[in-house]
Amino acid sequence: MSDTQDPPTEESTADQQGLDGEYDPREVEPKWQDHWVNADTYAYDGDADTRFTIDTPPPTVSGNLHMGHLYQFTLQDFVARYHRMADDTVYFPFGYDDNGIASERLTERELDIRHQDYPRREFQEKCREVCATYEDEFTQDVQSLAISVDWDNTYKTIEPRVQRISQLSFLDLYEQGREYRQRAPTIWCPDCETAISQVEQEDEDKHTKFNDIAFDLLADGDGPVEDETFTISTTRPELLPACVSVFVHPDDEDNEHLVGGTAKVPLFGQEVPIIADERVDMETGSGIVMCCTFGDQNDIEWYQAHDLDLRLAIDESATMTDLAGDYEGMSTTQARAAIIEDLDVEGYLLESRDHEHTVQVHERCGVEVEYLVTEQWYIKLLDKKEEYLEAGREMEWFPEKMYSRYQHWIEGLEWDWCISRQRDSGIPIPVWYCEDCGDPVLAEPEQLPADPLSDDPPVDACSECGHSAFTPEEDVFDTWATSSLTPLVNAGWDYNADTEAFEMSMPELYPFDLRPQGHDIISFWLFHTVVKCYEHTDQVPFENVMINGMVLDENREAMSKSKGNVIPPSEVLEEFPVDAARYWAAGTSIGDDFPYKEGDLEAGERLLQKLWNASRLVDQLTPAEVPAEPDDLSAVDRWLLAELDETIDSVTAKFEDYAFSKARNELRSFFWNTYCDDYLEIAKQRLSDGGDTSTEYTLVHAHRTFLKLFAPFLPHVTEELWEQIYAEDNSVHTTDWPTPGGYEADLDAGETAMEVVSALRRYKTENGLPLNADLEHVEVYGHVAGFEQAIAEAMHVATLDVFEDAPDITTEVSDIDLDYSIVGPEFGSSVGDIDAAIESGDYDIDGDTLVVAGGEFELDAEMFAVEESRTYSGDGEMTETESAVVVVR
């Protein structure tokens, strides 16, 4: 701080002895970003007494930083920075989810290749190289956002250490009986040519044709019939060769005679039974449905419940099999068109009409899924749904409403978790199979990470049959089977061969204090993490869950490349400081989707300049050394510090509740309105004629506190001010979070005094007077006891008289405003008469009722509003505030 005692204005820029000129974020922000990383400012201290641990989401390596990343990472950073100051240390790692389909598709897109055209190892290396390039760029982008990650604690989901943990998880769950391998109907993506899990599906509305097709009835429930047909409506006629039965609802009186009979499938000729089942939707189409193996979940349930035949007409690439006869080799789309044409020619197509319906697509590629019979590995879920719901209830949800999404997902589960994938880039499933009896042989823990394609099994012969030849498992894990282990990855979970038990190298981290993530992956990442960690540790993996919403465009539509409405963070940060973007990120309640608007960025930029200018003023008004607290504080100084105490308490509580928008708004309002606009004006006058230890201490103490409170939101400008003004060795981000100083004052009187100061400032402005103009005589009617001198000094008042009682003020009704949306429907054509009566003064207000035209009409309180004018009859000009009346004489 400087030694000058000249009373500069907050906005003055010349002859500065402390901070120079305007704030330049383009120079300041990169400087501190580099410094924080190089100086390990945010390193985790494992020996600290108290800690806060965050299980951060590893972003999928599939492209560049988007606004959702900026928003989500910044929310996490608010938490990390606050707790780093409030606690002793914070564990805030960073990871990359770089195994699985997303990485493969990125590599194929980037290099314009197909994974099928390369040996597995070669393609895996290409994936590693492409991902490494993207990860380096992504790391730089994240660091440019001032995300206070400890970069020494980073991981990749494909690295050997994580592969080992993922495979250990597989071994442990298998040993517990929670995993099984089964040939069964599987959700299949024909584009990615792999099985997927229920969670990887998305709904998509598609336009198609609803086709009414005539089936020949060979027999009904009473026996054979001739020349009879019935109608089935379907959007997927290409499944006709896979038809194995027809179903009718048992309550369908029009069609109940069909049950027990037999039908013949058009074009393909197979004879199928007609069965009753209450799962038939009688409101769709004709109310009669065909069951094909497999078209959807209902087909699978019917197939299993009624022990139907298996007819597989579609293969893994969505190509028709030999079962489709003349249509073999066609894609499902081609076959659909050809079969519809042939049905029409043969007279089976009764009608084909436009139809909009919802289909399930793979969330990675957007291609409609099929249901095929394949052999896959599963984790059991359905038998423990209630336990997983209870595990969710053990966690604190912010916002609380997000638990319902978790609950609805679990309650709607219909499949166990398919964890095997038919891809190249992923973590191998560490299993071999006996070539004779098929019995699985699992790797031993000391072998891991293992790749069955290149490593030998841990035994020389099958324990079941003694055969010595084994077939390696070629499948890899679903990426979520690994990313669901991030709490265990970060805590160093591993198998100890000496103790024959699972242990953690950093057990103090687990369970984690916080899981931050978006609401779109509650069913993906959060649920699967609960499942995995609960099964391995018998504990929920985190105590609190903070769920953020999505960033939308200005029309409240989701940003997507196909819509052309994506706003890259790089464009935003070309125009605005990073701290302004962080201010924007704090502007919405967590959990809510919100549109991107530049207004908050502009407001953030103005706040940076306000903080800079106010800091320059404090620097000039106060001595070079941080002043000690004097024995006696003036009333206005004690009031400011007491208000600051309340703000500290309130802002701290909001950070604890992840209510960042409320914390930001309250802090900004107190700093801008109370500290800058009111208190600094008073302080300038008090220090204009020399030092005042009470004011100097209060100015500096409050300023240092503001820098700390703003630090999580605005890390660059607060660090720059902390370093330039106070020249302390430590970073503002590693100082202690402010705590109340225990100051007591008459807060109401102080608030009223500030209202008076603002009213007098406004009076001078409206009357063309400079702010330092003298006022000869001012009367204040209100409670400002103890603050009289502060008001007089701040506003240059020669004589200030204070009265507790209000002055004589005449109140008159100046207008009556009617709510015509209520009055119109109530009184109809009489509204004109009511208006005329009010205009002539023929009305009376009786409590909450407006009586008009001598009692002819009576209007309830919600129908009208009264405008009043207040007139002061004494000498001088009156101004009213919320709590006082001010008269300038």
N, C-alpha and C positions, 0 to 999 in steps of 0.2 A: 504494500500500500504506500501511497505517497504521503509527504508531510504537508502538502498545501492545505490551507483552510479556506481557499476561495470558494464561494458558493456557485459552482457551475450548474447549468441546467442538465437534465438527464440526456438531452439530445446534442449537447455541445460537442464539437469535434476538434477544436483547435487547441494548440498549446497543451497537449496532454503530457503529464509526467508519468502516468501509469500505462494503462492499456492504450494501444495506438489505433486510431481510426475506426472504421467499421469492421464488423465481424466478417471474416472471409472463410466460409466453410470449405471452399475448394482447396485451400491451403492447409487448413487445420485438420480436416477429417482424415485424409490419407496419412498424415504425419502420425496421428495417434493410433490409427489402425495398425500401422507397421510397428509402432512402439509396443503396444499391448501384446502383440504376438511374440516379438523378439525378446521382450523382457519377462515373458511368462507371467504376466500380471494376473492371469486367471487360473494359475496352476492349483490343482487340488492338493490340499494338505491332509494326508492320511492320518497324521498324529493329532489333529485338532480335537478339541473336546466336544464341540457341537458341529453338526454338518447337515446339509440339505442335499438330497440326492434326486436327480432328474433322469428318468428313463426316456431319452429323446428318440423320436421316430427317425430311423435311417431312411432318407429319401431314396426312391428308386432311381437308378441311373438310366434315364431314358430321354434326356433332353436338357434344356437350359432352365435357369431360374425363372419362375413365373411369380405373379403377384401373390398367389396363395402361399408360396414359399416365404416371400418377404414378410407377409402378415404372420404366418405361423411361427417362423423363427424369431421374429421380434417379440411376440407374446411370450415365448419361452424365455427370451433374454430378459424381459421385465422381471420374471420370477427369479432367474439366476442372479441378476444384479441386486435385487432387493435382498434376497437371502444371503448373498455374499457379505453384505453390510450388516444384516441383522443377526446372522450366525457367524461361526468362526470360518467356515469354508463351505464350498459348494462343489459337488461332483456333477459336472455338466459336460458329458462326452459328445462325440459326434460319430456317426456311422454312415456307411453306404450299403444299400441293399443291391448288390451287384451280381446276384446269381438268379438264374431262372429265365422265364420267358421274356420279361421286359428287356433284359440285357441282350438276349439273343436277337430279338426283333430290332433293337437299336443297332446292333452290329450288322445285321442283314441290310437294314436301311442305309446305314452309313457307308458300307462297302459294296452295296448293290450285289449281294451274294445270297445263296440259300444254304442253310446249314446242312441240308441233305447231300450237298455236293462235296463235302469235305470229311476227311477222317475226324473222328470225335476230338482227339487231342489237338489237332490243328485248328479246328473251329473254336475250341475252348481258348486257345492262345489268342486268337483274333478277338474274341470277346474281352479277354483281360486287357489287351492293348487299347481297344476302343473305350472301354470303361475307365481305364486309367487316365486317358486324355480328358474325358468329360469330368472325372472326379477332381482333377487338378483345377480345371476352370471353375467348377462348382465351389471348391474350397475358397478360391480367391473371391468369388462372388459373395459367399457367406461372410468372409472376413470383412469385405467392404461394407457390410451392413452393421458392423460393430457388434456382432453376436459374440458374447463373451465365453466362447467354448474353450475348454482346456484341450488344445490340439495334441497334447501328449497322450490323451486318452481317446484315441480314435480306433475304429475297427471297420473291416469290410466283411460282409456276410459270406464271401467266398474264400477268405484267407484261411490257411491251415488250422489255426487255433479255433476259429469259429466252425469250420468243418468238423473238427473233433467233437466240439460241444454238441453240434447238431446230431452227429451219429451216436454219441453217448445217450442223448435223449431218446433216440430210436431204440437203443438196446434196453434202456431202463423201462420204457413203456411196454416193450415186448415182454420183458421179464415180469412186469406187473399184470400181464394179460390184457393190456389196453389196446393192443394192436393186433390186426389180423390181415391175412391176404386171402382174397376171394375173387372168383370169377363171377361177375354179377353185372347187371345193368349199370352203366356208368355215364355220367354227363361228359360229353365229348365235344371238343372243338375241332371241326374238320379242317379249319384253316391252319391252326397251330399243330394239328395232328397229335393231340395229347388229351388225356383226361384232365378235367378241372373239378373243383369242388363247388358245392352249392353257393358259397359266398362269392365266387368269381363270376356269377351271372348278373346280368342287368336286364331290366325290362326295356323293350323298345317297341314303339308303335309302328306297325308296317301295313302297307296296303297290299291286299291280295284278292283272290277270288273265293267266294263261298260257293261250292259246287254241290248241287243236289243230284245224287247218283242213285239209280234204280238197282236194287239187289233182287235176284230171283229167289223166291221163297220155295224151298223144296218140301218142307214140312213145317207144320205149326205144332202146338202142344197136343193136338188131337190126332196127328198123323200126317201122311203125305198129302200134298196139295198140288194142283196144276195151274199154270198160267196166272200165278199171283206174284206180285212184287211189293216191296216196301222201299222207302226212301231214306237214305243216309246223307247228311250234309257234312262236308269236310273241306278244309282248306288245304289238305295234303293228300291228293289222290295218288301221289307217287308211293304212298305207303300201302296201297292195295295189295301188292304181292306179299306184304308182311302181315296181312290181316289173318287173325287166328280165331276171332269170335265176334259176335255181335251182342250188345248189351241193351236191356230195356229196364226202366225203373219199375220196381214191383208195384208202385201205385199208379202206373200208367194204364188206365182202363182201356184206352183206345188200342193199345198194343200188347196187352197182357196175354192175348191168345197166341202170340208168337213164341213166348217163353217155352223152352223144351223142344223147339223145332230146329230146323237146319236151313242155312242159307248158302247160296253159291256166289262167290266173289266175281264180279264182272271182269272180263278180259282175262283173268288169271285162272279161274275155274276151281280153286280149292273150296271144299265144302267145310263150313264152320258152324259151330253150335250157337244157339241163341239163348242167352243166360240172363237172369234177373239180378240186378245189383243196384242198391240204393245210391251209389255214387254217381249215377247217370244224372246229368242236368237236363230235366225235361223242358226247360225254357229255351234251350239252344237248338236251332235247326228243327229237325223232325222229332227230336226226343229219343231217337234211336241212334246209337253210336257204334262204330266199329273199334275193336281193340287190335292194335298192331304192335309187333315187338321190334322197335318201340318208338312211339311218337311223343309221349309225354309221361309225366309222373303217374297219371291215372292208368295208363297202359301197363306200367311196371307193377302197380299195386294189383291190378286185375290178373296179370300174368302169375304173380306169386300166390294170390288168394285162391285162384281157381285151377292152378296147376295146368296152365295152357301150354300149347306147343311153342317152340321157339323158331321163328322164321326171320332171318337176318337179311334184309334186302338192300341195306346201305352199309358201305365199308367205312374205314377210318378217314378217308379223304372225301366223304360225301359223294361217293360214286356208287351207282347201282350194281349189285352183285348178279351172279348167274341166276339167282332166284327170280330176278325181274324179267327173265326171258328175253324178248326182243329189245328190251330197254337196257340190257346189260352194258356197262361202260359209260352210260350217260351220267352227267351230274344230276343231282336231285332237281335242280331248276329245269334242266333240259327234259328230264323224264316227266316232270309235272306237266309241262306244256304238251308233250307228245301224248301222254296218257289222256289228258283232257280232250285232245283232238280225236283220239281213237274212241273214247267213250261216246263222243258225239256221233261219230260215224256209225257205231254199232247200236245207237239208240238208247244207250244207258244214261247219257247226260240229259237230265231234265231241265236244269237251269244253271247258269253260271253268272253270279252277280258280284259287284264290287263289295269289298268288305275290309274294314279296318279292325285289326286285332293286335293284341300284345303278345310278343314272342320273347323268349329268353335268348340273349346273346352273350358271348364271351366278352367280359369287360376289357380285355386287352386288345382285341381286334375288331369287335363289333359284329362278328359273324354268328349267325344263328346256330345254336348248339343242337347236337343230335344225342340220342340215347342208344349206346351200343353195349354189347356184352363184352367186357374185357376183364383181364386179371389185374387187380390193383391192390395196393396197401392202404389200409384204413386205420384211423384212430377212433375208438368208440366214443361217441358223444351222447347218443340218445338215451342211454341208461342212466345218465347223471345230470340231466337237464336241471333238476331242482337244486342239486348241489352247486352248479355253476351260477344259478340265479342267486343263491344265498351268498356265494363268493362276491358277486357284484354288489349285493347289499352291504357287505362289510366295508366297501370303499366309499369315500366321500366324493360326490359328483358335483362338479362345477361346470355349467349350471345343473341343478338337481334334476331338471326335466329330462336330461339326456339318459338317465338310467332307463327310461321307458323304451328307448331305441334298443338298448342292450337286451332288455327283457323281451321285447317283441321278437327280436331275432331268435333268441333261444327257444321261445315258445313255438315259433314257426319252423324249427328245424325238422327236416324229414329224412336227412341222410347223415350217416357218419361222415367223418372228415377224410376225404380221399387225399392222401399225401404223396402219392407217386405220380411222376410225370414222365412222358415219353419224349424227352428233349435231350440235348447234348450238354448245354452249359448249366450245370447245377451241382449240388452235392450228391455224390453217389449213395445209393442205399446199400449199406455194407452187408450184403447177403449173397450166398451161393446156394445152389439147389442140387441135390443129388440127382444125377442123370437117370438113375434107375427108379427110385421111389418118389422123387420130388421133394423130399424132406429139406426144409431150409436149414442152413448153417450160418450163424451170425458171427461177425468178426469179434475178437476179444478186445477189451478196452485198450490194452497196450498196443494194438495194431493201428489204432485210429490216429489220424484220418486214413481211411482205406478206400481203395478203388478196386472193386471186384474184377474189373476188366484187365487190370494189370497186376494185382496182388493175388497171392495164393490164399486159399481158405486156411483157417487155423487148425484143421484136422486133415489126416491122410485118408480117412475112410468115413463113410456115413455111419452114424451111431445106430440108425434104424435097421439098415440092411447090409452094411459092410461094403457097399460099392465104393470105388475109389475115384470115380470121375465126377466132376462137378461143373455145373453151368453157372456162370456169373450173372448176377442181376444187372440189367442194362439201364434200368430206370433211375431217375434222380428224384430228389425231394422237391415237392412244392416249395416255392420260395417262402411262403408264410410258415412252413414248418421250421424254418430257421429264424426268420425275423421275429417270430413269436417268442424267441428265447433271449431277447436283448437284455432283460434284467439279469439273467444268469450269465450271459456273455460279459456284461460289465462287472458283475460281482466275482468273476473268475471261477465259476462252477466247473468242477472236474472230478474225475474218479481217482481216489487214492488207493493204489494197489496194496499198500502196506496195511491200511485200516479196512480195506475192502468196503469203502463207503464213499458217497459223494460229499465233497467239501467245497467251500468257497475260499479263495485267497483273500478276498475283501468282504468278509461277512457283515461288516458294519454298514455296507451299502444296502443290504437287503432286509426287509422289503423296501423298495424305493419310496421316497416321500411323494413323488409326483409322476404321473404319466400324462404328458400333454399331447394332444393329437386332434385331428379333424373329425367331425361327426360322420364323414363319409366312409371311414374305415373302422367304425366301432365293431361291425360284424367281422371284419378282416383281422385287423391287428390286435385290437383290445381283447376281443373274445378269445382268440386263439392263444394270446399271451396268458390270459387267466387260466385256460385249460392246461397248457403245458406246464406253467410254473406251479399251479396248484397240484398237479399230479406228481411233480418232482419234489416239492418241498412241503406240501400240506399247508401252504400259506398263500394268501393272495399276494401278488407281486408288487403292489403299490398301495399306498394308503389313500391317495387323492387322485382324482382324474379331472383334468381340465380340458374341456372339449371346445374347440373353436369352430366357427362357421366358415363359409366360403366367401371369397371376393367375387362380386358380380359386376357386370358392366353398368353403365348409367341407366339402362333400361331394366335393370334387375334381372338380366339373363346371365346364365353361366357363361364364362369366357371359354371360347374354344377356337381352335385354328380354323375349323370349317365355317364358323360364323364370321370370321375376320374381325372379332372384337377383343382379341387378346392384347393386353397392354404390358409389354415387357418392363420389368423393373429398371433396366438400363435406360429406357427412355424417360422414365419418371425421375431417375437420379441425375440425368443430364440437366434437368430443369430445376430440381429442388435438392436441398441438402438432405443427407441421410437422416439427420435428426428431425427434419420436417416430416420425412416419411415415417419415422418412428412415432412422431406425434399423431399422425394420421392413423397408424395401426392401433393406437390406444383409444380410438374414438368410438368404438362399438362394444356393446356388451358381448362377452364371450358366448359362443354357441349360436349367435345370430348371423345369418347370411346378410351381407350388406353391399350396396353398390359403391364402386370406386368413384369418388368425386374429388376434384382438386381443391375444393374449398378448405378442407382440413389441412391440406399441405400448405396452402397459403397462410392459414392461421398459424400453423407451426413455424413457418418462416418468420412471421411477425413476432412471435414469442421469442425466438432466438435473438432477434435484434433488440427486443425490449430487455431481455435478460442481460445482454451485453452492455447496453447503454446504462441500465441501472447499476451494473457492476462498476462501470467506469466512474459513475457518480459516487458510489460508496468508496471506491479506491481514492478518490480525490478528497472526500470529506473527512476521512479518518486517518489516524497516524500510521506510520509504517509498521509498527509492531501491533499484533493483535491485542487490543486493550483488555485488561482484567475487569471483572465485574465490580462496580463500585458498591460501597456500603448502602447507599441510598439511590434508588431509581425514581425518576420523576413519574408522575401518574400516567402520562401518555406512553412513556417507554415501558412501564410495567404492563400497561394495557396491551401494547403490541406483543410483548413476550407472552402474556397470558393467552392471547388469541393464537399465537404461534403454537403454544402448547396444545391447544384444542385441535389445531390443524394437524399437528404431528400425530396425535392420537387417532384422528379420523382417517387420515391418509394411510397410516399403518394398518388399521383395521381393514381398509379396502384392499390393500396389497395382500393381506392374509386371505381375503375372500376372493382374490383374483378379479376384483371389480376395478379393472384398470381405467376404464373410461370415467368412472365416478371419481377415482383418485386424481386423474389428470385434470378434470374440469374443476374440482374443488381447489387443487393446488394452484392452477393457473389463475383462478378468480381471486384467491387471497393474495397471491403475489402481485398481480397486475393492479387490482382495484385498491386493496387495503395498503399493501406495502409501498407500491410505486406511486399511485395516484394520490394517496392520502398521507401516509406516514413520511415518505421522502420529502414532500413539500414542507411538512412541519420541521423535519430534521434540518433541511437547508437553512431555514430561518434561525433555528436554535444554534447552528454552528457558524452563522454568518459573521458574528462578532468575536469568534475565538472558540477554543475547545470546550466541550461539555462532555464530561466522562460518561454520564448516563446515556446520552444520545449516541456517542461513539461506540460504546459497548453494544447497545441495542442494534444499531445499524449493522455492525460486523457479525454479531452473533446470529442475527436473523439471516443475513446474507449467506453465511457459511451453511446455515441450516437449509436454506433454499437450494443451494448447490447440491447438497446431499439428497434432498427430496426429489429434485429434478433428475438426478444422475441416472436412474434406471431408464427414464424416458429419453433424455437428451445427453448421451454419454460424452460426445465430442466437445460441445461448448462448455459443459460443466468441468470437464478435465482441463480444458484450456484456461478457463478462469481460475480454477483452483491452483494451477501451476503458476500462472502469471501473477496473481494477486498475493497468494499466500506462500508461494515458493517452498512448499513442504515436500519432503522426500517421498512421501507415500502418495499413491493415487487416490483421488476422491472415491474411486470405486472399491477401495479396500479399507476405507475408514469405517467407523461404526455408524450404524443407522441412527438418526437423531432420536432422542428420548425427551419427554417433557421435562422442563426445568423446575416445575412446581410453582410457577408464578401465579399469583392471585391478584385480581383486579375487578373493578366494576365493569364487566364487559358490556352491559347495556348502555351505561353512560358513555363509554368509549365509542361504541357504535354510533350513538346519537351525535356525539361530538364530530365524528368523521362525516356524518350526513350534513352537519352544519357547515363544515369546511367545504364540502362539495357544493352546497347550495350557494355559499358566498363566492366560490370560484366561478360558478355558472352565472351569478349576478354580474360579476365584473366582465365576463366575456360578452354577455348579452348587452351590456351598456358600454362596450368599447373601451373598458379600462384595462390597463396592464395588471398582471397578477400581483405585482408589488405595490399597487396603488393603495394609499391610505384610505380607510373608512373611518369616519368620525365617530359614529354611534351605531351600535348594533344591539338589538334585543333578541334574546333567545328564550323561547317558551318551550321547555322540555328538560329532561333529566340529563345534565352534563356536568354534574358536580365533580370537581377535581380536575376538569379539563378546560376550565375557562382560560387559563394562561396559554395553553397550547393553541386554542382557537384564535385568540387575539394575536399571538406571535405569527402564526401561519398566515393569517389573512390581513395583517397590518391594521388591526382594529384599535382605535384610540380608547374608546369607552365601550365595554361589553357588559350589558346587564342581563342577568339570567333570572327567569321566573319559572317556577314549577307548574303554575296554572296556565291554561291557554288564554290568549287574548280574546277580546270581543270580536267574533267573526259572524257575519250574517250568511246563513245558508239558504239558497233559493233553488227551486226546481227550474232548470233551464230547458229541459226537453224530456219527452217520454218516447222511448224507442220501442216499437212493437215488433214482436217476432211473428211476421206474417205467415210463416210456415205452420204456426199453430193457430193464430187468430183467424186466418182465412177459412180453413176447414170448419172452425167452430162457429163463426158468425156469418159466413157467406156474404150476401149482398149488403149486410149491415156494416161491413168494414169501413165504407166511406163515411157513414154517419158517426162512427167511433172516431175516425181521424178528424172530422170537422169539429166534434165536441172537444177533443183534446186541444186542437188548434185555437179554439175560442176560450180555453181555460175552464170548460165545464167538466171538471173531473175532481176527484178527491182520492187520496191514498189512505186507505183504512187498513193499517197493518201491512199484510202481504197481498192485499187486494186493491186493484185499481177500479174505482167506481166511476162510471162515465155517464154523462147526460142525465144527471139527477137520479141515478140508480137504475136507469134502463138497461145498462150493460155492466157486468162485473167480470173483470179479467183476473185470472189467477197469476201467481208470482212468476211462473215460467213463461207467461205471455208478454211480459214487458220488462223494461229496464229503465231506471230513473237516472238522468244526468243532472248533477247539481253544480251550481256555481257558488264559490265562497268569496265573500268580500270583507276586507279589513277596513274598518272605518276610522282607525287612528292615523297618526302621522307616520309617514314613511311607506316603503314598498315591501309588501309581504311575499315571502316564499315559503312553501310548505315542503317538508320532507316526510318520510314515513313515520318518524317519531317526534318531530319537533316543528315549531313554527318560527321562522326567522324574519325579523323586521329590520331593514336598513333605513336609518333615519338621517 
